[in-house]
Amino acid sequence: MSIQQSVLELIGNTPMVQAQRLETGSCELFLKLECNNPGGSIKDRIGLSMIEAAERDGRIKPGDTLVEGTAGNTGIGLALVAQQKGYRLILVVPDKMSREKIFNLKAMGAEVILTRSDVAKGHPDYYQDLAARIAGETPGAYFINQFGNPDNPLAHKLSTGPEILAQMNGKVDAIVFGCGSSGTMTGLSQYFAEHSPATEFILADPVGSILAEYINDGVLSDKSASWMVEG
């Protein structure tokens, strides 16, 4: 086995395992183990992608301040990359986020600012809006903006999608995934539309999320509200 020079080299190329002891009916079920990323989730991919793209474009350099609003694992992925590359990282998170995640973020060197979780987008205390404002008021700061950053879905178009198709020998009937910023869904759908257009996509979303509440008959409402689940 080779020795890696950085923990960032461990992001991606996660294993695929076939489920053997689950009732899957007539289907064969395969699990892509994104938990094997060093930060513990698929969000490591976008943390690396968004920061390295900003570096290539000259928008940031080591020592700069990065700011992001996150209600989930994106913060951990960003903290992992920022710590390795020498960036100051400010994360704005809703106060419903688990204490364990907050402690983890602080242990990784991130500065955590808690904000209200009972307000919707457009409110000054909504985590994304507050993060954008902090970035604008902090000299030399760069706002990651995962929800509007094209290098979020690009990570999945360039790495996650090709990995899945190669591991499955080009035969994928359907992919089931969760949805936060929609980067995974967007990047995978772009890749498979080109390389395996017959593959179906299925969004698994928990009760208590915005999407579960406002998707009716396949149509997404323009309503917005707070959500019960953490991420």
TIRO-925181 format. One line per field, with one value per residue: residue number from 1; residue in one letter; x, y, z of N, C-alpha, C in turn. Coordinates in nm, 4 decimals. Layout:
num = c(NUM; ...);
residu = c(A; ...);
nX = c(X; ...);
nY = c(Y; ...);
nZ = c(Z; ...);
caX = c(X; ...);
caY = c(Y; ...);
caZ = c(Z; ...);
cX = c(X; ...);
cY = c(Y; ...);
cZ = c(Z; ...);
% end
This chain:
num = c(1; 2; 3; 4; 5; 6; 7; 8; 9; 10; 11; 12; 13; 14; 15; 16; 17; 18; 19; 20; 21; 22; 23; 24; 25; 26; 27; 28; 29; 30; 31; 32; 33; 34; 35; 36; 37; 38; 39; 40; 41; 42; 43; 44; 45; 46; 47; 48; 49; 50; 51; 52; 53; 54; 55; 56; 57; 58; 59; 60; 61; 62; 63; 64; 65; 66; 67; 68; 69; 70; 71; 72; 73; 74; 75; 76; 77; 78; 79; 80; 81; 82; 83; 84; 85; 86; 87; 88; 89; 90; 91; 92; 93; 94; 95; 96; 97; 98; 99; 100; 101; 102; 103; 104; 105; 106; 107; 108; 109; 110; 111; 112; 113; 114; 115; 116; 117; 118; 119; 120; 121; 122; 123; 124; 125; 126; 127; 128; 129; 130; 131; 132; 133; 134; 135; 136; 137; 138; 139; 140; 141; 142; 143; 144; 145; 146; 147; 148; 149; 150; 151; 152; 153; 154; 155; 156; 157; 158; 159; 160; 161; 162; 163; 164; 165; 166; 167; 168; 169; 170; 171; 172; 173; 174; 175; 176; 177; 178; 179; 180; 181; 182; 183; 184; 185; 186; 187; 188; 189; 190; 191; 192; 193; 194; 195; 196; 197; 198; 199; 200; 201; 202; 203; 204; 205; 206; 207; 208; 209; 210; 211; 212; 213; 214; 215; 216; 217; 218; 219; 220; 221; 222; 223; 224; 225; 226; 227; 228; 229; 230; 231);
residu = c(M; S; I; Q; Q; S; V; L; E; L; I; G; N; T; P; M; V; Q; A; Q; R; L; E; T; G; S; C; E; L; F; L; K; L; E; C; N; N; P; G; G; S; I; K; D; R; I; G; L; S; M; I; E; A; A; E; R; D; G; R; I; K; P; G; D; T; L; V; E; G; T; A; G; N; T; G; I; G; L; A; L; V; A; Q; Q; K; G; Y; R; L; I; L; V; V; P; D; K; M; S; R; E; K; I; F; N; L; K; A; M; G; A; E; V; I; L; T; R; S; D; V; A; K; G; H; P; D; Y; Y; Q; D; L; A; A; R; I; A; G; E; T; P; G; A; Y; F; I; N; Q; F; G; N; P; D; N; P; L; A; H; K; L; S; T; G; P; E; I; L; A; Q; M; N; G; K; V; D; A; I; V; F; G; C; G; S; S; G; T; M; T; G; L; S; Q; Y; F; A; E; H; S; P; A; T; E; F; I; L; A; D; P; V; G; S; I; L; A; E; Y; I; N; D; G; V; L; S; D; K; S; A; S; W; M; V; E; G);
nX = c(0.0845; 0.0478; 0.1960; 0.0355; 0.0798; -0.0724; -0.3763; -0.5748; -0.5436; -0.6827; -0.9431; -1.2308; -1.2544; -1.3879; -1.4963; -1.7153; -1.9778; -2.1607; -2.4828; -2.5683; -2.7264; -2.9673; -3.3126; -3.3893; -3.5693; -3.6319; -3.4081; -3.0568; -2.8541; -2.6241; -2.3787; -2.2317; -1.9587; -1.9310; -1.8751; -1.6202; -1.4538; -1.2121; -1.3246; -1.5624; -1.7907; -1.9659; -1.9369; -1.6762; -1.5691; -1.6768; -1.5839; -1.3074; -1.3081; -1.4297; -1.2585; -1.0067; -1.0604; -1.1070; -0.8524; -0.7054; -0.8150; -0.7205; -0.8620; -0.8308; -0.5715; -0.3342; -0.3745; -0.5732; -0.9158; -1.1922; -1.5436; -1.8494; -2.1903; -2.3461; -2.5431; -2.4837; -2.2737; -2.1000; -1.9547; -1.7693; -1.6207; -1.5109; -1.3650; -1.1744; -1.0235; -0.9463; -0.7892; -0.5739; -0.4668; -0.4089; -0.5925; -0.7953; -1.1073; -1.4418; -1.7459; -2.0920; -2.3571; -2.6785; -2.8542; -2.9639; -2.7915; -2.6047; -2.4352; -2.2091; -2.1152; -2.0520; -1.8485; -1.6638; -1.6060; -1.4848; -1.2646; -1.1251; -1.0285; -1.1965; -1.3803; -1.6765; -1.9946; -2.2974; -2.6367; -2.9845; -3.2246; -3.4853; -3.5751; -3.6367; -3.4910; -3.3770; -3.4221; -3.2267; -3.0849; -3.0795; -2.8872; -2.7356; -2.7643; -2.6551; -2.3914; -2.3058; -2.3174; -2.1268; -1.8963; -1.8858; -1.8340; -1.5899; -1.2585; -1.0897; -1.2068; -1.3465; -1.6413; -1.7679; -2.0140; -2.1781; -2.4292; -2.4566; -2.2316; -2.0594; -1.8583; -1.9298; -2.1372; -1.9695; -1.7692; -1.8900; -1.9640; -1.7158; -1.5837; -1.7349; -1.9475; -1.8082; -1.6642; -1.8672; -1.9890; -1.7737; -1.7117; -1.9418; -1.9239; -2.0330; -2.3071; -2.5825; -2.8869; -3.0416; -2.9952; -2.9945; -3.0197; -2.9411; -3.0350; -2.9038; -2.7567; -2.8030; -2.5945; -2.4845; -2.6940; -2.7195; -2.4606; -2.4218; -2.6422; -2.5822; -2.3490; -2.4377; -2.6386; -2.4991; -2.3337; -2.4729; -2.7640; -3.0024; -3.0116; -3.1888; -3.2866; -3.3322; -3.4622; -3.4151; -3.5635; -3.5943; -3.8880; -3.9910; -3.8119; -3.7587; -3.7985; -3.9398; -4.1778; -4.2772; -4.2773; -4.5056; -4.6828; -4.4610; -4.3870; -4.2050; -4.2703; -4.2644; -4.2478; -4.0972; -3.9447; -3.8675; -3.6974; -3.7297; -3.5354; -3.1802; -2.9743);
nY = c(-0.1194; 0.2257; 0.5250; 0.8136; 1.1653; 1.3649; 1.4151; 1.4990; 1.3649; 1.1389; 1.1820; 1.0917; 0.8240; 0.6172; 0.3030; 0.0516; -0.1523; -0.4560; -0.5086; -0.7725; -0.8791; -0.7503; -0.7085; -0.6846; -0.7299; -0.7778; -0.6522; -0.5734; -0.4375; -0.1820; -0.0175; 0.2919; 0.3868; 0.6600; 0.7449; 0.6739; 0.8760; 1.1111; 1.3090; 1.1966; 1.2074; 1.2583; 1.5232; 1.6072; 1.5992; 1.8217; 2.0261; 2.0205; 2.0596; 2.3162; 2.4894; 2.4419; 2.5156; 2.7872; 2.8622; 2.8042; 2.9908; 3.2205; 3.3536; 3.3150; 3.2703; 3.0870; 3.1584; 3.3436; 3.4394; 3.2316; 3.2040; 3.0524; 2.9409; 2.6768; 2.3891; 2.1340; 1.8611; 1.9870; 2.1865; 2.0431; 1.9183; 2.1458; 2.2509; 2.0537; 2.0716; 2.3422; 2.3549; 2.1927; 2.3358; 2.5853; 2.8019; 3.0534; 2.9835; 3.0683; 2.9653; 2.9786; 2.8589; 2.7040; 2.7097; 2.4665; 2.2677; 1.9783; 1.9450; 1.7898; 1.8056; 2.0760; 2.0943; 1.9318; 2.0803; 2.3063; 2.1853; 2.1223; 2.3604; 2.5587; 2.8666; 2.9119; 3.0450; 3.0776; 3.0907; 3.1848; 2.9235; 2.9282; 3.0853; 3.1907; 3.1919; 3.5102; 3.6454; 3.8413; 3.6924; 3.4388; 3.1535; 3.1369; 3.3949; 3.5495; 3.4558; 3.5462; 3.8194; 3.8551; 3.7793; 3.9862; 4.1992; 4.1469; 4.2185; 4.1149; 3.8645; 3.5549; 3.4356; 3.1207; 3.0010; 2.7571; 2.6916; 2.8337; 2.7879; 2.6754; 2.4860; 2.3063; 2.1079; 2.0275; 1.8745; 1.6278; 1.5617; 1.5253; 1.3403; 1.1691; 1.0627; 0.9362; 0.7449; 0.5811; 0.4719; 0.3345; 0.1481; -0.0023; -0.1277; 0.0046; -0.0381; 0.0817; 0.0979; 0.2645; 0.5425; 0.6256; 0.8976; 1.1554; 1.5014; 1.8209; 2.0882; 2.0429; 1.9771; 1.7163; 1.5821; 1.7429; 1.7343; 1.4543; 1.3947; 1.5442; 1.4153; 1.1473; 1.1862; 1.2221; 0.9935; 0.7657; 0.7676; 0.6296; 0.5749; 0.6067; 0.8589; 0.8931; 1.0732; 1.0629; 1.1889; 1.3191; 1.3256; 1.6389; 1.8004; 2.0761; 2.0048; 1.7613; 1.8489; 2.0314; 1.9292; 1.8271; 1.5969; 1.5756; 1.8360; 2.1162; 2.3452; 2.7060; 2.7902; 2.8620; 2.7706; 2.7097; 2.4130; 2.0846; 1.8870; 1.8283; 1.8685);
nZ = c(0.0000; -0.0759; 0.0641; 0.1650; 0.1194; 0.2231; 0.4051; 0.2419; 0.0063; 0.0448; -0.0060; -0.1832; -0.4343; -0.3023; -0.1566; -0.3058; -0.2026; -0.2126; -0.0896; 0.1237; 0.3234; 0.3394; 0.2683; -0.0548; -0.2528; -0.5927; -0.6705; -0.7031; -0.4629; -0.4129; -0.2179; -0.1908; -0.0208; 0.1161; 0.3649; 0.4135; 0.3390; 0.4653; 0.6320; 0.6886; 0.5263; 0.2110; 0.1604; 0.1837; -0.0693; -0.2069; -0.0472; -0.0944; -0.3736; -0.4114; -0.2731; -0.3933; -0.6574; -0.6269; -0.5528; -0.7882; -0.9592; -0.8556; -0.6613; -0.3904; -0.1428; 0.0606; 0.4052; 0.3796; 0.4612; 0.4814; 0.4413; 0.5271; 0.5241; 0.6870; 0.7456; 0.7885; 0.6920; 0.5178; 0.6395; 0.7940; 0.5923; 0.4667; 0.6813; 0.7187; 0.4786; 0.4822; 0.7140; 0.6435; 0.4336; 0.5308; 0.5811; 0.7337; 0.8724; 0.8859; 1.0048; 0.9753; 1.1507; 1.2000; 1.5141; 1.5768; 1.5117; 1.5969; 1.9129; 1.9065; 1.6412; 1.6305; 1.8243; 1.6990; 1.4657; 1.5795; 1.6971; 1.4717; 1.3973; 1.2979; 1.3146; 1.4797; 1.4354; 1.5841; 1.4802; 1.4442; 1.4037; 1.3408; 1.1368; 0.7973; 0.4629; 0.3585; 0.5885; 0.8120; 1.0005; 0.9035; 0.8246; 0.5816; 0.4722; 0.6767; 0.6751; 0.4238; 0.4683; 0.6739; 0.5363; 0.3510; 0.5159; 0.6242; 0.5838; 0.2934; 0.2910; 0.1659; 0.0306; 0.0358; -0.0520; -0.1092; -0.2143; -0.4463; -0.5871; -0.8626; -0.8526; -0.6667; -0.7608; -0.9691; -0.8567; -0.8213; -1.0765; -1.1936; -1.0319; -0.8388; -0.9990; -1.2287; -1.0789; -0.9688; -1.2016; -1.3156; -1.1121; -1.1173; -1.3544; -1.5730; -1.5601; -1.4317; -1.2921; -1.1247; -0.9028; -0.5659; -0.3500; -0.1061; -0.0444; -0.0122; -0.0575; -0.3185; -0.4801; -0.5157; -0.6487; -0.8798; -1.0015; -1.0420; -1.2051; -1.4315; -1.5206; -1.5639; -1.7495; -1.9784; -1.9983; -1.9169; -1.9856; -1.9320; -1.6670; -1.3648; -1.1232; -0.7779; -0.5176; -0.1781; 0.0900; 0.4190; 0.6318; 0.7508; 0.6318; 0.4016; 0.1309; 0.1425; 0.2442; 0.0580; -0.1995; -0.4282; -0.6124; -0.7763; -0.8237; -0.7292; -0.4805; -0.4486; -0.1947; 0.1230; 0.4300; 0.7782; 0.8953; 1.0368; 1.0654; 1.1203; 0.9199);
caX = c(0.0000; 0.1264; 0.1838; -0.0113; 0.1503; -0.1707; -0.5077; -0.6606; -0.5308; -0.7738; -1.0798; -1.2757; -1.2181; -1.4454; -1.5337; -1.8529; -2.0015; -2.2946; -2.5583; -2.5943; -2.8190; -3.0847; -3.4159; -3.3890; -3.6642; -3.5712; -3.2963; -2.9249; -2.8288; -2.4832; -2.3621; -2.1098; -1.9230; -1.8756; -1.8289; -1.4759; -1.3790; -1.1509; -1.4154; -1.6776; -1.9083; -1.9468; -1.9114; -1.5320; -1.5417; -1.7059; -1.4939; -1.1826; -1.3331; -1.4585; -1.1402; -0.8992; -1.0993; -1.0828; -0.7067; -0.6622; -0.8628; -0.6565; -0.9533; -0.7818; -0.4359; -0.3184; -0.3744; -0.6962; -1.0310; -1.3047; -1.6675; -1.9579; -2.3032; -2.3684; -2.6261; -2.4533; -2.1359; -2.0130; -1.8640; -1.6603; -1.5364; -1.4364; -1.2688; -1.0660; -0.9394; -0.8907; -0.6831; -0.4590; -0.4121; -0.3682; -0.6890; -0.8867; -1.2416; -1.5543; -1.8666; -2.2166; -2.4398; -2.8017; -2.8362; -3.0136; -2.6831; -2.5678; -2.3172; -2.0938; -2.0620; -1.9920; -1.7208; -1.5748; -1.5634; -1.3907; -1.1413; -1.0549; -0.9753; -1.2936; -1.4503; -1.8185; -2.0897; -2.4323; -2.7435; -3.1193; -3.2694; -3.6308; -3.6041; -3.6203; -3.4030; -3.4223; -3.4098; -3.0844; -3.0200; -3.0737; -2.7440; -2.6705; -2.7621; -2.5598; -2.2565; -2.2738; -2.2930; -1.9984; -1.7913; -1.8793; -1.7845; -1.4573; -1.1610; -1.0188; -1.2732; -1.4053; -1.7644; -1.7705; -2.1457; -2.1996; -2.5571; -2.4469; -2.0957; -2.0605; -1.7593; -1.9965; -2.1772; -1.8600; -1.6964; -1.9591; -1.9584; -1.5809; -1.5280; -1.8317; -2.0154; -1.7206; -1.6306; -1.9828; -2.0082; -1.6622; -1.7250; -2.0571; -1.8987; -2.1175; -2.4470; -2.6482; -3.0288; -3.0932; -2.9140; -3.0730; -2.9301; -3.0009; -3.0217; -2.8885; -2.7359; -2.8382; -2.4733; -2.4728; -2.7972; -2.6898; -2.3397; -2.4435; -2.7370; -2.5111; -2.2571; -2.5083; -2.7134; -2.4073; -2.2671; -2.5677; -2.8900; -3.1148; -3.0069; -3.2893; -3.2417; -3.4359; -3.4283; -3.4665; -3.5588; -3.6666; -3.9997; -3.9389; -3.7279; -3.8354; -3.8372; -4.0422; -4.3035; -4.3268; -4.2875; -4.6356; -4.6998; -4.3399; -4.3655; -4.1471; -4.3324; -4.1707; -4.2552; -3.9770; -3.9740; -3.7673; -3.7081; -3.7138; -3.4170; -3.0601; -2.8925);
caY = c(0.0000; 0.3481; 0.6208; 0.9422; 1.2800; 1.4545; 1.3541; 1.5393; 1.2642; 1.0298; 1.2193; 1.0275; 0.6842; 0.5393; 0.1688; 0.0111; -0.2855; -0.5080; -0.5491; -0.9167; -0.9196; -0.6646; -0.7527; -0.5896; -0.7717; -0.8250; -0.5638; -0.5840; -0.3089; -0.1529; 0.0980; 0.3711; 0.4187; 0.7949; 0.7612; 0.6453; 1.0003; 1.1411; 1.3869; 1.1131; 1.2200; 1.2958; 1.6672; 1.6310; 1.6191; 1.9587; 2.1140; 2.0235; 2.1139; 2.4595; 2.5627; 2.4331; 2.5941; 2.9279; 2.8805; 2.8053; 3.1139; 3.3342; 3.4242; 3.2998; 3.2186; 3.0450; 3.2683; 3.4203; 3.3997; 3.1722; 3.2113; 2.9730; 2.9013; 2.5335; 2.3222; 1.9918; 1.8117; 2.0713; 2.2557; 1.9523; 1.9043; 2.2695; 2.2633; 1.9597; 2.1252; 2.4706; 2.3292; 2.1369; 2.4320; 2.7069; 2.9103; 3.0812; 2.9459; 3.1101; 2.8927; 3.0224; 2.7383; 2.7179; 2.6615; 2.3298; 2.1756; 1.9016; 1.9922; 1.7101; 1.8622; 2.2055; 2.0659; 1.8773; 2.1915; 2.3890; 2.1080; 2.1254; 2.4944; 2.6535; 2.9586; 2.8812; 3.1467; 3.0211; 3.1831; 3.1303; 2.8191; 2.9402; 3.1875; 3.1435; 3.2707; 3.6476; 3.7046; 3.8719; 3.5929; 3.3095; 3.1225; 3.1717; 3.5408; 3.6017; 3.4235; 3.6378; 3.9520; 3.8509; 3.7785; 4.1189; 4.2950; 4.1045; 4.2519; 4.0052; 3.7353; 3.4918; 3.3631; 2.9939; 2.9973; 2.6238; 2.6813; 2.8980; 2.7674; 2.5681; 2.3836; 2.2070; 1.9943; 1.9828; 1.7687; 1.4997; 1.5336; 1.4844; 1.2309; 1.0718; 0.9954; 0.8399; 0.6349; 0.4906; 0.4004; 0.2412; 0.0396; -0.0832; -0.1783; 0.0726; -0.0808; 0.1412; 0.1206; 0.3782; 0.5925; 0.6868; 0.9920; 1.2625; 1.6323; 1.9358; 2.2018; 1.9846; 1.9557; 1.5748; 1.5538; 1.8149; 1.6822; 1.3179; 1.3934; 1.5936; 1.3122; 1.0304; 1.2252; 1.2071; 0.8636; 0.6565; 0.8431; 0.5492; 0.5648; 0.6875; 0.9237; 0.8898; 1.1548; 1.0160; 1.3065; 1.2880; 1.4084; 1.7481; 1.8865; 2.1634; 1.9359; 1.6620; 1.9173; 2.1166; 1.8628; 1.7641; 1.5461; 1.5986; 1.9787; 2.1834; 2.4736; 2.8152; 2.8256; 2.8373; 2.7731; 2.6426; 2.2684; 2.0189; 1.8034; 1.9056; 1.9058);
caZ = c(0.0000; -0.0839; 0.1732; 0.1161; 0.1761; 0.2838; 0.4264; 0.1304; -0.0984; 0.0790; -0.0428; -0.3062; -0.4601; -0.1927; -0.2024; -0.3325; -0.1467; -0.2417; 0.0292; 0.1226; 0.4305; 0.3375; 0.1761; -0.1663; -0.3552; -0.7178; -0.7023; -0.6425; -0.3989; -0.3897; -0.1314; -0.2120; 0.1172; 0.1280; 0.5034; 0.4158; 0.3226; 0.5955; 0.7160; 0.7218; 0.4404; 0.0710; 0.1529; 0.1682; -0.2124; -0.2490; 0.0265; -0.1696; -0.5068; -0.4085; -0.2286; -0.4920; -0.7749; -0.5925; -0.5576; -0.9286; -1.0221; -0.7913; -0.5723; -0.2540; -0.1228; 0.1992; 0.5002; 0.3633; 0.5417; 0.4097; 0.5178; 0.4700; 0.6061; 0.6695; 0.8452; 0.7834; 0.6845; 0.4356; 0.7301; 0.8305; 0.4739; 0.4500; 0.7914; 0.6902; 0.3720; 0.5255; 0.8117; 0.5737; 0.3399; 0.5988; 0.5724; 0.8440; 0.8289; 0.9694; 0.9670; 1.0381; 1.1567; 1.2773; 1.6512; 1.5919; 1.4792; 1.7154; 1.9860; 1.8645; 1.5174; 1.6623; 1.8911; 1.5960; 1.3813; 1.6556; 1.7144; 1.3435; 1.3773; 1.2434; 1.4043; 1.4621; 1.4777; 1.5883; 1.4485; 1.4651; 1.3113; 1.3255; 1.0367; 0.6597; 0.3766; 0.3475; 0.7218; 0.8343; 1.0848; 0.8352; 0.8258; 0.4554; 0.4586; 0.7744; 0.6283; 0.3139; 0.5246; 0.7441; 0.4341; 0.2917; 0.6151; 0.6692; 0.4788; 0.2294; 0.3088; 0.0472; 0.0613; -0.0382; -0.1168; -0.1648; -0.2849; -0.5756; -0.6368; -0.9630; -0.8219; -0.5814; -0.8461; -1.0557; -0.7861; -0.8431; -1.2200; -1.2309; -0.9515; -0.7859; -1.1104; -1.2956; -0.9883; -0.9595; -1.3275; -1.3322; -1.0146; -1.1558; -1.4896; -1.6701; -1.5528; -1.3153; -1.3215; -1.0486; -0.7926; -0.4586; -0.2834; -0.0278; -0.1085; 0.0754; -0.1476; -0.4491; -0.5580; -0.5524; -0.7486; -1.0041; -1.0642; -1.0892; -1.3169; -1.5492; -1.5693; -1.6148; -1.8693; -2.0914; -2.0062; -1.8926; -1.9781; -1.8855; -1.5208; -1.2956; -0.9999; -0.6756; -0.4020; -0.0495; 0.1761; 0.5433; 0.6759; 0.8323; 0.5488; 0.3134; 0.0077; 0.1709; 0.2720; -0.0493; -0.3299; -0.4441; -0.7487; -0.8532; -0.8467; -0.6136; -0.4532; -0.4244; -0.0545; 0.2004; 0.5728; 0.8573; 0.8815; 1.1657; 1.0692; 1.1458; 0.8065);
cX = c(0.0883; 0.1011; 0.1440; 0.0623; 0.0566; -0.3021; -0.6027; -0.6534; -0.6235; -0.9185; -1.1150; -1.2240; -1.2661; -1.4943; -1.6833; -1.8702; -2.1438; -2.3601; -2.5964; -2.7034; -2.9380; -3.1847; -3.4291; -3.4841; -3.5929; -3.4470; -3.1651; -2.8897; -2.6806; -2.4715; -2.2279; -2.0711; -1.8526; -1.8316; -1.6788; -1.3913; -1.3264; -1.2377; -1.5449; -1.7988; -1.8683; -1.9083; -1.7623; -1.4985; -1.5651; -1.6204; -1.3625; -1.2015; -1.3498; -1.3365; -1.0307; -0.9340; -1.0757; -0.9333; -0.6591; -0.6997; -0.8012; -0.7465; -0.9078; -0.6379; -0.4235; -0.3028; -0.4992; -0.8065; -1.1426; -1.4273; -1.7738; -2.0679; -2.3329; -2.4536; -2.5935; -2.3053; -2.0446; -1.9118; -1.7453; -1.5655; -1.4517; -1.3298; -1.1487; -0.9688; -0.8716; -0.7749; -0.5573; -0.3893; -0.3764; -0.4601; -0.7594; -1.0273; -1.3445; -1.6790; -1.9854; -2.3125; -2.5667; -2.7848; -2.8977; -2.9052; -2.6372; -2.4410; -2.1920; -2.0313; -1.9932; -1.8568; -1.6180; -1.5197; -1.4599; -1.2577; -1.0582; -1.0073; -1.0723; -1.3481; -1.5995; -1.9044; -2.2292; -2.5349; -2.8777; -3.1539; -3.4194; -3.6696; -3.5719; -3.5282; -3.4623; -3.4184; -3.2617; -3.0114; -3.0206; -2.9281; -2.6726; -2.6581; -2.6610; -2.4163; -2.2145; -2.2422; -2.1585; -1.8830; -1.7740; -1.8197; -1.6452; -1.3557; -1.0897; -1.0836; -1.3344; -1.5248; -1.7719; -1.9005; -2.1730; -2.3271; -2.5539; -2.3124; -2.0931; -1.9581; -1.8093; -2.0425; -2.0649; -1.7798; -1.7584; -1.9625; -1.8224; -1.5280; -1.6316; -1.8994; -1.9275; -1.6826; -1.7435; -1.9956; -1.8973; -1.6750; -1.8392; -2.0439; -1.9967; -2.2642; -2.5097; -2.7931; -3.0809; -2.9956; -3.0070; -2.9795; -3.0104; -2.9730; -3.0119; -2.8784; -2.7764; -2.7152; -2.4574; -2.5698; -2.7619; -2.5696; -2.3569; -2.5370; -2.6707; -2.4196; -2.3332; -2.5951; -2.6283; -2.3583; -2.3588; -2.7073; -3.0092; -3.1181; -3.1094; -3.2307; -3.3579; -3.3874; -3.4955; -3.4516; -3.6432; -3.7859; -3.9447; -3.8444; -3.8173; -3.8852; -3.9484; -4.1780; -4.3624; -4.3220; -4.4208; -4.6534; -4.5805; -4.3077; -4.3150; -4.2102; -4.2258; -4.1761; -4.1217; -4.0109; -3.8561; -3.7887; -3.6728; -3.5834; -3.2919; -2.9924; -2.9725);
cY = c(0.1249; 0.4362; 0.7549; 1.0549; 1.3786; 1.3802; 1.3894; 1.4403; 1.1454; 1.0611; 1.1570; 0.8859; 0.5936; 0.4036; 0.1536; -0.1303; -0.3293; -0.5539; -0.6960; -0.9583; -0.8248; -0.7196; -0.6486; -0.6304; -0.8259; -0.7458; -0.6140; -0.4454; -0.2944; -0.0226; 0.1644; 0.4296; 0.5539; 0.8262; 0.7338; 0.7668; 1.0436; 1.2246; 1.3156; 1.1273; 1.2596; 1.4426; 1.7006; 1.6635; 1.7645; 2.0590; 2.1311; 2.0918; 2.2652; 2.5406; 2.5583; 2.5101; 2.7423; 2.9587; 2.8929; 2.9356; 3.2384; 3.4122; 3.4177; 3.2498; 3.1797; 3.1643; 3.3537; 3.3647; 3.3481; 3.1770; 3.1276; 2.9532; 2.7557; 2.4782; 2.1737; 1.9647; 1.8932; 2.1442; 2.1710; 1.9336; 2.0278; 2.2863; 2.1725; 2.0177; 2.2547; 2.4500; 2.2796; 2.2405; 2.5664; 2.8261; 2.9300; 3.0537; 2.9907; 3.0397; 2.9457; 2.9041; 2.7656; 2.6553; 2.5250; 2.2252; 2.1053; 1.9558; 1.9182; 1.7660; 1.9960; 2.1863; 2.0155; 1.9886; 2.2781; 2.3168; 2.1064; 2.2657; 2.5969; 2.7442; 2.9432; 2.9941; 3.0861; 3.1287; 3.1128; 3.0260; 2.8268; 3.0473; 3.1336; 3.2359; 3.4089; 3.7203; 3.7302; 3.7709; 3.4537; 3.2778; 3.1581; 3.3231; 3.6031; 3.5742; 3.5182; 3.7768; 3.9587; 3.8538; 3.9173; 4.2227; 4.2612; 4.1320; 4.1278; 3.8692; 3.6867; 3.4091; 3.2387; 2.9794; 2.8642; 2.6136; 2.7472; 2.8788; 2.6517; 2.4589; 2.2833; 2.0888; 1.9417; 1.8710; 1.6327; 1.4621; 1.4767; 1.3659; 1.1277; 0.9930; 0.8955; 0.7214; 0.5325; 0.4071; 0.2989; 0.1225; -0.0546; -0.1370; -0.1221; 0.0377; -0.0302; 0.1713; 0.2459; 0.4155; 0.6613; 0.7753; 1.0881; 1.3955; 1.7420; 2.0601; 2.1680; 1.9612; 1.8119; 1.5417; 1.6180; 1.7554; 1.5423; 1.3151; 1.4445; 1.4861; 1.1960; 1.0633; 1.2054; 1.0642; 0.7435; 0.7152; 0.7614; 0.5349; 0.6595; 0.7450; 0.9330; 0.9688; 1.0971; 1.1304; 1.2814; 1.3796; 1.5156; 1.8373; 1.9716; 2.0868; 1.8351; 1.7278; 1.9834; 2.0548; 1.7895; 1.7254; 1.5798; 1.7438; 2.0435; 2.3206; 2.5800; 2.8629; 2.7949; 2.8499; 2.7138; 2.4918; 2.2022; 1.9423; 1.8876; 1.9566; 1.9558);
cZ = c(0.0000; 0.0377; 0.1138; 0.1878; 0.2447; 0.3010; 0.3119; 0.0150; -0.0743; 0.0442; -0.1777; -0.3204; -0.3470; -0.2440; -0.2283; -0.2778; -0.1798; -0.1130; 0.0173; 0.2213; 0.4459; 0.2374; 0.0652; -0.2789; -0.4766; -0.7551; -0.6428; -0.5907; -0.3681; -0.3122; -0.1579; -0.0751; 0.1274; 0.2706; 0.5152; 0.3800; 0.4594; 0.6879; 0.7454; 0.6328; 0.2989; 0.0564; 0.1491; 0.0236; -0.2526; -0.1715; -0.0474; -0.3045; -0.5037; -0.3669; -0.3347; -0.6205; -0.7488; -0.5929; -0.7021; -0.9977; -0.9596; -0.6978; -0.4272; -0.2556; 0.0236; 0.2928; 0.4911; 0.4532; 0.4517; 0.5001; 0.4490; 0.5732; 0.5806; 0.7818; 0.8508; 0.7703; 0.5936; 0.5223; 0.7692; 0.7128; 0.4506; 0.5575; 0.7687; 0.5884; 0.4157; 0.6226; 0.7420; 0.4859; 0.4023; 0.5806; 0.7067; 0.7929; 0.9315; 0.9184; 1.0463; 1.0341; 1.2385; 1.4158; 1.6771; 1.5630; 1.6073; 1.7793; 1.9392; 1.7374; 1.5437; 1.7291; 1.7899; 1.5082; 1.4526; 1.6747; 1.5873; 1.3074; 1.3224; 1.3532; 1.3766; 1.5190; 1.4708; 1.5559; 1.4612; 1.3597; 1.2862; 1.2238; 0.8982; 0.5822; 0.3541; 0.4796; 0.7493; 0.9206; 1.0243; 0.8050; 0.6961; 0.4380; 0.5547; 0.7307; 0.5156; 0.3671; 0.5967; 0.6445; 0.3736; 0.3849; 0.6652; 0.5590; 0.4249; 0.2411; 0.1774; 0.0905; -0.0262; -0.1176; -0.1862; -0.2485; -0.4218; -0.6421; -0.7361; -0.9364; -0.7184; -0.6680; -0.9335; -0.9897; -0.8137; -0.9906; -1.2582; -1.1509; -0.9094; -0.8978; -1.1830; -1.2077; -0.9842; -1.0871; -1.3511; -1.2373; -1.0496; -1.2980; -1.5921; -1.6631; -1.4227; -1.3516; -1.2520; -0.9385; -0.6931; -0.3773; -0.1975; -0.0953; -0.0040; -0.0112; -0.2906; -0.5362; -0.6046; -0.6660; -0.8830; -1.0761; -1.1192; -1.2096; -1.4447; -1.6073; -1.6323; -1.7359; -1.9937; -2.1097; -1.9803; -1.8772; -1.9297; -1.7335; -1.4582; -1.1671; -0.9020; -0.5546; -0.2781; 0.0501; 0.3011; 0.5668; 0.7697; 0.7562; 0.4600; 0.1912; 0.0319; 0.1895; 0.1485; -0.1889; -0.3356; -0.5905; -0.8368; -0.8791; -0.7184; -0.5974; -0.4324; -0.2794; 0.0140; 0.3483; 0.6472; 0.8428; 1.0136; 1.1752; 1.0755; 1.0202; 0.6882);
% end
